[in-house]
Amino acid sequence: MIPLCRVGEIPDSGLLPVATGGLNLLVCRVGEEIHVVSNLCSHGASALSDGRMLGCEIECELHQGRFDVTTGKATRRPAKKPVATYPVSVEDGVVLLLAEEPAYSGTADARPADIR
């Protein structure tokens, strides 16, 4: 388990970018739930952390594609490919990454070297 942040560090926007172990991740708060996705848009290779949360969706600032942070699935064009999601738990107020491999990767990956 890799500690990513404390829940209290997640700003009111619900988005906190975190880099760890070569991964570029985005911690997302949806109500009381915490989800972690790749911080890279699968459409334009833009940082999703520059976007905004709309319910359980993150909207990319570059072309306004959207992704459901609970599943990684693209929910609005021009985005078609999902973003990677990562398993996490919260213990004593700390968000813990349970595995460095995504729970759902589709065709997107959080490793910066894979940006095309």
C-alpha positions, 0 to 999 in steps of 0.5 A: 500500500502506498500513501497518496495523501490525507483526505483533508488535503483534497481541495474543495474542487474534489481534485488532487494530482499526485505523482508516485512511483512513476505514476501520474494520478488524480485523487477525486472526491465524490461526496464521501467516496474517494476514487483514483484515476490516471491524470492524463486524458485519453483523448488529448493527453492533457492533465485532467487535474486542470479540469473540473468535477461535475458530479462523478465525472471529470471534465477535461479542460482541453476539449471538454471530454468527460470521464466517470471517475468511478469506472474510468469510462468516457462519458462525453465526446470527443473522449472515447477511450477510458482512463485507468482507475486504481484501487484505493482504500482510506485508513485513518484519514489517509488515501492508500493506493492498493496496487500500482497496476490499474483496476481498469485500464482500458487503453489509457495508462497513467505512466507519463512515458506512454503519452503519444 
